[in-house]
Amino acid sequence: MPHYQYNVKMACSGCSNAVTRALSKMDGVQKVDANLEKQTVDVIVSEPVSYESVLERIAKTGKQVLGGKTL
């Protein structure tokens, strides 16, 4: 299963919770781990969920994505 990691600017637990909730509602998302301290969001998905589609969903929460990668 693909594993993506995004660097997301999050100021508080409300921010990380908003990202987690939004991603958890996506079809194909298996696991979401938003780490406020590290400013990262790890997402494990099933095929065919793309890196870009997860990135778009994070952006729709209003959080700034500073970068990311496929692990």
Helices and strands as residue ranges (DSSP letters): E 3-9, H 13-24, E 29-35, E 40-45, H 51-60, E 64-70
